[in-house]
Amino acid sequence: MENYLNSDEIPMGLGMALAQNPKAMQIFAKKDKVQQKRIIEKTHSISSKTQMKAFVQQIENNQTF
């Protein structure tokens, strides 16, 4: 199964925040491509590093859906 972690389609801010949170990265990687795309789309309204970190924390807690 291909996912966004293996492509250039993941936004840099999200990728960096996921790299700093291995558990969230693992959860993101296990999601199917549709779920990953939904997560990525939600990041378009995030405008700060702090907000992105909080968003990735939500991934870790499985609260993004």
Secondary structure, 3 states (H helix, E strand, C coil): CCCHHHCCCCCHHHHHHHHCCHHHHHHHHHCCHHHHHHHHHHHHHCCCHHHHHHHHHHHHCCCCC
